[in-house]
């Protein structure tokens, strides 16, 4: 069976990385899987680029420009929505024609247009769509937050300046509904939380909706000697180390303001804590934290394994999350985690067993979770349970088999 995974990128961003890891896991399991992207960042020979850089840039800017105009030249919600008015053409490519299964992942920002999705469904090929956010079952938004209009047919979109019952979110919702109705789609949510939201949308009615977590290579992400990891990263051995990681550390959706407030609370009585930051724009966060911090910058996977092993805990103050790869990676390395009670996070962090789930947006409770994990809990048990959770629920061979079952169904 030939499987074609379609994604905006191969390894840039959490959704892309999850798709890339799945491709490798499936290929290791004996399947014939290729990946088609518009933004290739790896050197993997099974990843192919559609179009050219100029066309890809045009698609990206054309869509963002249309959203910018629709919102009366406001940049406020420029990347919170996607209208998929343009994209790459893939249905005439040999890779597409040879594929038995078309497996969509995160395909926004100029990868696929709504019209191209229509062609994919009309092709008659088996279509599987892994949902890394809410866009596949809303009109235009990636995260509806408190809005439930997608449970009807959108409209009155809080992300649009000119919101109305028949606004852009409503018209694109209806267009998606008509397109999806031309075939059968297996929607895969990466968390039970996202699955429960998806089944409330009319866009998934008549289709299959299941939940399968993202995979991780638990041989690559594993426990290593802590002191050697500290040495390789030039980190002190006499500090309690808290790790934060994000592709864009300054993204407001990552809850940075909550982390900053938690650090101010911690700084009042604890001066032995050191924050390390992995990701882009980390310098800005380093300078604002109330406790000592070191920005590691964007680092490769092998150094991230060292970072997880060097850390005493991993903290994710994110306000909008599905099933973050960083939590999975930390757990696989035996590092306890602390995060808010939102999205798929409480499915990963089992409160009091492998980490601490803090009250949503409560910086004080986030600080409590950090203190509890570092100074009060049975740390060895937390660490052991974190590793066991990753092995049980996220091992790549187990996840790959679940997808293989769907492909062959």
C-alpha positions as CSV (number, residue, x, y, z in Angstrom):
1,X,0.0,0.0,0.0
2,X,1.3,3.4,-1.0
3,X,0.7,6.2,1.5
4,X,1.2,9.9,0.9
5,X,1.5,12.2,3.9
6,X,0.7,15.9,3.0
7,X,1.9,18.6,5.3
8,X,2.9,22.3,5.1
9,X,6.4,21.4,6.4
10,X,8.3,18.3,7.4
11,X,10.0,19.3,10.6
12,X,9.2,23.0,11.2
13,X,6.6,23.2,14.0
14,X,5.0,20.6,16.2
15,X,2.4,19.4,13.8
16,X,5.0,19.0,11.0
17,X,7.4,17.1,13.3
18,X,4.6,14.8,14.4
19,X,3.8,14.0,10.7
20,X,7.5,13.4,9.9
21,X,7.9,11.1,12.9
22,X,4.8,9.1,11.8
23,X,6.2,8.8,8.3
24,X,9.5,7.3,9.6
25,X,7.7,5.0,12.0
26,X,5.4,3.7,9.2
27,X,8.4,3.2,6.9
28,X,10.2,1.3,9.7
29,X,7.2,-0.9,10.0
30,X,7.4,-1.9,6.3
31,X,4.9,0.5,4.8
32,X,5.7,2.6,1.7
33,X,5.2,6.2,2.8
34,X,6.2,9.4,1.2
35,X,5.7,13.0,2.4
36,X,4.8,16.0,0.3
37,X,5.4,19.5,1.7
38,X,5.9,23.1,0.5
39,X,8.6,23.8,3.1
40,X,11.3,21.1,3.4
41,X,13.8,21.5,6.2
42,X,15.1,18.0,6.5
43,X,17.4,16.0,4.2
44,X,15.1,13.0,4.2
45,X,14.9,11.4,0.7
46,X,11.2,10.4,1.3
47,X,10.2,14.0,1.7
48,X,9.3,15.8,-1.6
49,X,8.6,19.5,-2.3
50,X,5.6,20.6,-4.3
51,X,5.9,23.8,-6.3
52,X,8.8,26.3,-6.0
53,X,9.8,28.8,-3.4
54,X,8.4,31.8,-5.3
55,X,5.0,30.2,-5.7
56,X,4.9,29.1,-2.1
57,X,5.7,32.6,-0.9
58,X,3.0,34.0,-3.2
59,X,0.4,31.5,-1.8
60,X,1.4,32.4,1.8
61,X,1.3,36.2,1.3
62,X,-1.8,36.1,-0.9
63,X,-3.8,34.4,1.9
64,X,-2.4,36.5,4.7
65,X,-3.1,39.6,2.6
66,X,-6.7,38.6,2.0
67,X,-7.2,38.1,5.8
68,X,-5.5,41.5,6.4
69,X,-7.9,43.2,4.1
70,X,-10.9,41.4,5.5
71,X,-10.0,42.6,9.0
72,X,-9.6,46.2,7.9
73,X,-5.8,46.2,8.0
74,X,-5.6,44.8,11.5
75,X,-2.7,42.4,12.3
76,X,-4.3,41.3,15.5
77,X,-5.7,37.9,14.4
78,X,-3.6,37.5,11.3
79,X,-2.4,34.0,12.1
80,X,-5.3,32.8,14.2
81,X,-7.4,32.0,11.1
82,X,-6.8,30.5,7.7
83,X,-9.1,30.9,4.7
84,X,-7.3,28.5,2.3
85,X,-8.1,30.6,-0.7
86,X,-4.9,29.5,-2.5
87,X,-2.5,26.7,-2.3
88,X,-0.4,24.1,-4.2
89,X,-1.8,21.7,-6.8
90,X,-1.0,18.1,-5.9
91,X,-3.6,15.9,-7.5
92,X,-1.8,15.7,-10.9
93,X,1.5,14.7,-9.4
94,X,2.8,11.1,-9.8
95,X,3.2,10.8,-6.0
96,X,-0.6,11.5,-5.7
97,X,-1.7,9.3,-8.5
98,X,0.4,6.4,-7.2
99,X,-0.9,6.7,-3.6
100,X,-3.6,4.5,-2.2
101,X,-4.1,6.6,0.9
102,X,-3.8,10.4,1.1
103,X,-3.0,11.3,4.7
104,X,-3.5,15.1,5.4
105,X,-1.9,16.7,8.4
106,X,-1.5,20.5,9.0
107,X,-1.9,21.9,5.5
108,X,-2.5,25.6,6.0
109,X,-0.6,28.8,5.1
110,X,-0.4,28.2,1.4
111,X,-0.1,24.4,1.2
112,X,-3.6,23.3,0.2
113,X,-6.6,25.4,-0.8
114,X,-10.2,24.4,0.0
115,X,-10.6,23.8,-3.7
116,X,-7.6,21.4,-3.7
117,X,-9.1,19.5,-0.8
118,X,-12.2,19.1,-2.9
119,X,-10.2,17.5,-5.7
120,X,-8.5,15.2,-3.2
121,X,-11.8,14.0,-1.8
122,X,-13.3,13.7,-5.3
123,X,-10.4,11.5,-6.4
124,X,-11.9,8.5,-4.6
125,X,-8.7,7.7,-2.7
126,X,-8.9,6.9,1.0
127,X,-8.5,10.1,2.9
128,X,-7.2,10.3,6.5
129,X,-6.8,13.7,8.1
130,X,-4.9,14.1,11.4
131,X,-6.1,17.2,13.1
132,X,-3.4,19.1,15.0
133,X,-5.9,21.9,15.8
134,X,-9.5,22.8,15.2
135,X,-9.3,24.2,11.6
136,X,-10.5,21.0,9.8
137,X,-13.9,21.2,11.6
138,X,-14.4,25.0,12.0
139,X,-14.9,27.7,9.3
140,X,-11.6,29.5,9.5
141,X,-10.1,29.4,13.1
142,X,-7.4,27.2,14.4
143,X,-8.5,27.5,18.0
144,X,-12.1,28.5,18.8
145,X,-11.2,29.1,22.5
146,X,-14.6,29.8,24.1
147,X,-16.6,30.2,20.9
148,X,-19.0,27.4,20.0
149,X,-20.4,28.7,16.8
150,X,-18.6,25.9,14.9
151,X,-21.2,23.6,16.5
152,X,-23.7,25.1,14.1
153,X,-22.1,26.6,11.0
154,X,-19.8,29.4,12.3
155,X,-20.7,33.0,11.6
156,X,-20.3,35.9,14.1
157,X,-16.6,35.0,14.2
158,X,-14.7,36.6,17.1
159,X,-11.6,36.7,15.0
160,X,-13.2,39.0,12.3
161,X,-13.6,42.7,12.6
162,X,-16.8,42.6,10.5
163,X,-18.4,39.6,12.1
164,X,-21.9,38.8,11.1
165,X,-24.1,35.7,10.9
166,X,-23.1,35.2,7.3
167,X,-19.5,36.4,7.5
168,X,-16.4,34.7,6.0
169,X,-16.3,32.0,8.6
170,X,-19.8,31.0,7.8
171,X,-19.3,30.9,4.0
172,X,-16.2,28.9,4.2
173,X,-17.8,26.5,6.8
174,X,-20.6,25.9,4.2
175,X,-18.1,25.3,1.5
176,X,-16.2,22.8,3.6
177,X,-19.4,21.1,4.4
178,X,-20.3,20.6,0.8
179,X,-16.8,19.4,-0.1
180,X,-16.6,16.9,2.8
181,X,-20.0,15.5,1.8
182,X,-18.5,14.3,-1.5
183,X,-16.6,11.5,0.2
184,X,-15.6,9.8,3.4
185,X,-12.9,11.1,5.7
186,X,-11.3,9.5,8.7
187,X,-10.6,12.3,11.0
188,X,-7.9,11.6,13.6
189,X,-7.6,13.8,16.7
190,X,-4.3,13.8,18.5
191,X,-6.1,13.9,21.8
192,X,-9.4,12.9,23.3
193,X,-10.0,16.6,24.1
194,X,-9.8,17.5,20.4
195,X,-11.9,14.5,19.4
196,X,-14.7,15.6,21.7
197,X,-14.7,19.0,20.2
198,X,-14.6,17.6,16.6
199,X,-17.6,15.4,17.0
200,X,-19.7,18.4,17.9
201,X,-19.1,20.0,14.5
202,X,-21.5,19.3,11.6
203,X,-18.4,19.1,9.4
204,X,-17.5,15.7,10.9
205,X,-21.0,14.2,10.7
206,X,-21.1,11.2,8.5
207,X,-17.4,10.7,8.8
208,X,-15.3,8.7,11.2
209,X,-13.6,10.5,14.1
210,X,-11.0,8.7,16.3
211,X,-8.2,9.7,18.7
212,X,-4.6,8.6,18.2
213,X,-1.7,10.4,19.9
214,X,1.4,11.5,18.1
215,X,4.3,9.1,18.0
216,X,7.8,9.4,19.5
217,X,10.9,7.3,19.1
218,X,11.5,6.2,22.7
219,X,14.9,4.8,21.9
220,X,16.1,8.2,20.8
221,X,14.3,10.2,23.5
222,X,15.4,8.3,26.6
223,X,17.0,8.7,30.0
224,X,20.7,9.5,30.0
225,X,23.3,10.4,32.6
226,X,22.2,13.7,34.1
227,X,25.6,15.0,35.0
228,X,27.0,14.2,31.5
229,X,24.0,16.1,29.9
230,X,24.7,19.1,32.2
231,X,28.4,19.0,31.2
232,X,27.6,18.9,27.4
233,X,25.3,21.9,27.8
234,X,27.7,23.8,30.1
235,X,25.1,24.0,32.8
236,X,25.7,24.1,36.6
237,X,25.3,21.0,38.6
238,X,24.2,22.8,41.8
239,X,20.9,24.3,40.6
240,X,17.3,23.0,40.2
241,X,16.8,23.3,36.4
242,X,13.4,24.1,34.9
243,X,13.2,23.7,31.1
244,X,10.8,25.6,28.8
245,X,10.8,25.0,25.0
246,X,8.8,26.3,22.1
247,X,9.5,27.0,18.4
248,X,8.6,30.6,19.1
249,X,9.1,31.3,22.8
250,X,7.5,34.7,22.6
251,X,4.2,33.4,21.2
252,X,1.5,34.8,23.6
253,X,-0.4,31.5,23.2
254,X,2.5,29.8,25.0
255,X,1.4,31.6,28.2
256,X,4.7,33.5,28.7
257,X,3.0,36.1,30.9
258,X,2.0,33.3,33.3
259,X,5.5,31.9,33.3
260,X,6.9,35.4,34.1
261,X,4.5,35.8,36.9
262,X,5.3,32.4,38.3
263,X,9.0,33.2,38.2
264,X,8.3,36.4,40.2
265,X,6.5,34.3,42.9
266,X,9.3,31.7,43.0
267,X,12.0,34.4,43.2
268,X,10.6,35.6,46.6
269,X,11.8,32.5,48.4
270,X,13.8,30.4,46.1
271,X,17.1,31.4,44.5
272,X,18.4,28.0,43.5
273,X,16.2,27.7,40.4
274,X,17.7,28.1,36.9
275,X,15.5,28.4,33.9
276,X,16.8,27.1,30.5
277,X,15.0,28.1,27.3
278,X,15.1,26.2,24.1
279,X,13.5,27.7,21.0
280,X,13.3,30.9,19.0
281,X,13.1,34.4,20.6
282,X,14.3,32.9,23.9
283,X,16.6,35.9,24.6
284,X,13.6,38.1,25.2
285,X,12.2,35.7,27.8
286,X,15.6,35.2,29.4
287,X,15.8,38.9,30.1
288,X,12.3,39.1,31.6
289,X,12.3,36.1,34.0
290,X,12.8,37.0,37.7
291,X,15.1,34.1,38.2
292,X,18.4,33.3,36.5
293,X,17.9,32.0,32.9
294,X,20.0,30.7,30.0
295,X,18.8,30.8,26.4
296,X,19.9,27.8,24.5
297,X,18.4,29.0,21.3
298,X,17.1,26.6,18.6
299,X,18.9,23.4,19.1
300,X,18.9,20.0,17.2
301,X,17.1,16.9,18.5
302,X,20.2,15.3,20.0
303,X,20.9,18.5,22.2
304,X,17.2,18.6,23.1
305,X,17.6,15.1,24.6
306,X,20.4,16.5,26.7
307,X,18.3,19.4,27.7
308,X,15.4,17.2,28.9
309,X,17.9,15.0,30.8
310,X,19.7,18.0,32.3
311,X,16.4,19.5,33.5
312,X,14.7,18.6,36.8
313,X,11.3,19.4,35.3
314,X,9.7,20.6,32.1
315,X,7.2,23.4,32.3
316,X,4.6,24.3,29.6
317,X,2.5,27.3,30.5
318,X,0.6,27.1,27.1
319,X,-2.9,28.4,27.0
320,X,-3.9,26.5,23.8
321,X,-2.5,23.0,23.3
322,X,-3.5,19.8,21.6
323,X,-0.9,17.2,22.4
324,X,2.4,19.0,22.6
325,X,5.5,17.0,21.4
326,X,7.6,18.7,24.0
327,X,5.7,17.1,26.8
328,X,6.0,13.7,25.1
329,X,9.7,14.2,24.6
330,X,10.3,15.2,28.2
331,X,8.3,12.3,29.6
332,X,10.2,9.9,27.3
333,X,13.4,11.2,28.9
334,X,12.0,10.6,32.4
335,X,11.5,14.3,33.1
336,X,8.4,15.3,35.2
337,X,6.2,18.0,33.7
338,X,4.1,20.9,34.9
339,X,1.4,22.5,32.8
340,X,-2.1,24.0,32.8
341,X,-5.3,22.1,32.7
342,X,-6.1,22.8,29.1
343,X,-6.4,20.9,25.8
344,X,-4.7,17.5,25.8
345,X,-2.3,18.4,28.6
346,X,-4.2,16.7,31.4
347,X,-4.3,13.5,29.2
348,X,-0.5,13.6,29.3
349,X,0.4,14.9,32.7
350,X,-1.4,12.7,35.3
351,X,-1.6,15.0,38.3
352,X,0.5,13.8,41.1
353,X,1.7,10.7,39.2
354,X,4.2,12.0,36.6
355,X,3.9,15.8,37.2
356,X,1.5,18.6,38.2
357,X,-1.5,20.0,36.4
358,X,-2.1,23.6,37.4
359,X,-5.3,25.5,37.4
360,X,-5.8,27.2,34.0
361,X,-4.1,30.6,33.7
362,X,-3.3,30.5,37.4
363,X,0.4,31.6,37.7
364,X,0.3,31.0,41.4
365,X,-0.7,27.4,41.0
366,X,1.9,27.0,38.2
367,X,4.5,28.2,40.7
368,X,3.1,25.7,43.3
369,X,3.5,22.9,40.8
370,X,7.1,23.8,40.1
371,X,7.9,23.9,43.8
372,X,6.0,20.6,44.6
373,X,7.8,18.8,41.8
374,X,11.2,20.1,42.7
375,X,11.1,20.0,46.5
376,X,8.2,18.0,47.9
377,X,7.3,15.1,45.6
378,X,8.8,11.6,45.4
379,X,11.0,12.7,42.4
380,X,12.2,9.2,41.4
381,X,8.6,7.9,41.2
382,X,7.5,10.9,39.1
383,X,10.4,10.3,36.7
384,X,9.7,6.6,36.4
385,X,6.0,7.2,35.8
386,X,6.8,9.8,33.1
387,X,8.9,7.3,31.2
388,X,6.3,4.6,31.6
389,X,3.6,6.9,30.2
390,X,5.6,7.6,27.1
391,X,6.4,3.9,26.5
392,X,2.8,2.9,27.0
393,X,0.9,5.6,25.1
394,X,3.3,7.2,22.6
395,X,5.8,4.6,21.4
396,X,6.1,5.0,17.6
397,X,5.5,1.4,16.7
398,X,2.3,1.3,18.6
399,X,1.0,4.5,17.0
400,X,2.1,3.4,13.6
401,X,0.1,0.1,13.9
402,X,-3.1,2.1,14.8
403,X,-2.7,4.1,11.6
404,X,-2.0,1.0,9.6
405,X,-5.3,-0.5,10.9
406,X,-7.1,2.6,9.6
407,X,-5.4,2.5,6.2
408,X,-6.4,-1.1,5.7
409,X,-9.9,-0.8,7.1
